[in-house]
Amino acid sequence: MTLFIELKTMSRKTLLLLLIAGGVIGYALAPDEGFGVRFENRSAQMITAIKLDFGSADGQSSLQTFRLASGEFRTLFLNHPPGAGFNVQVFYADGQKREFCALKGNKDVRPTLILQP
């Protein structure tokens, strides 16, 4: 009952700030989980799309991301085991397309792929 009375007497602004601070602290302390691949555009041109295809005996998945400017990076999280490898298609603004199999045998959970034509 005492906690309820104390919360009721706090201003809405103070409660909002406490909620935001708690969320930020919780996010900062939470461990990174999952397989996250960082894609870095080291080319001089825009990457218009990146398409990933990956799967196992149980199923197949595709993931796409769009518009990665020169010098930018983006981390994509895959529901796929590290080291299993996956197919990548990179589409550049000038019409070039690059295809390759990535990270087969690499068990790093936070690898980086450098993209350039």
N, C-alpha and C positions, 0 to 999 in steps of 0.2 A: 504494500500500500504506500509506503514511504517513497519508493522509487517512482511510482506513478505520480504522486504529488509533486516530486522534484521535477520530473519531466514536463508536467503540465505547467509549471511556473516558468520554465525556460522559454525564451522567445523562439519563434519559428526559425529565425535566421541562425541562432546558435545551434538548434537541432539539425538544421540542414548542413551547417559547417561540420558538425560532428559526424554526420552520416557520410559526407564526402571524404573527410579525413580517414574514417574507418575503411571505406572502400579503397582509397589509394594505398593505405598501409597493407591491407589484405592482398591487393594485387601485387604489390612490391615483394611481399614475403612468400607468395605462392610459387611453388616450383614450376619451371617450364616442363611440360610433359608432351610427349609425342615426337613424331619425326617431322622436323621443320627444315625445309631446304630454302636457303637464301639465294635468290637469282639476282645477279648484278649485271646491269647493262653497261658494258665497257666499250660499246661501239659509239660512233659519232652520230648515230641516227636513232630515231624512235623505234622501239619494238612495239608493234601494233597488237601482238597477241603471243601468249605462250600457252601451249596445250600439252598436258601431261596425260599419259595413258599408263595405267598400272593395274595389276591384278594378281590373282593366284588361282588355284584350282577351284576355289569357292565362288569367285566372282571377278568382275572387271569394272574398273572405275575410270572416269575421265575428269580432269580438272582444267579449267581455263582461267587465265587472268589477262587483262587488257591494259594497253598504254603504259609502257615503262620507258620513261624518257632516258636519254643518254646520261650516264652517271648516277642514275637512281638504282635502288635495289628494292626487292620485295621478298618477304618470307612467306612461303606457302606450306601449310601443314597437310601431310598426307596420311591417310588411314592405310598405311603400308609399312611393312617391316624394313628397317634400315638394312642395307646390304642386298636386298632382293633386286634392285635395279628397276628402272622405269623408262618409258619412251618419252622423248621430249621433241616437240616441234616448236620452232621459234620463227615468227613472221616479222620481217623488218619493213619499215615504211617504204623502201624503194622496191619492194616486191620479192626480195630474196627470202628464201626459206631454208632453215637449217634443221636437220633431223638427226637425232642420235639417241643411243641408249646411255643412261646416266647412272653412275654410282653403284653399279653391280659389284658386289664384294666389299663396298665401303660401308662399315657399320657405324660411322659417325652419326649421331642423332641431330646435329646442327651443321651439315656441310654447306659449302658455298659453291655455286656454279657460276663461273665467269662466262658471260655471253658476248660474243663478237662474231661477225660474219667471217 
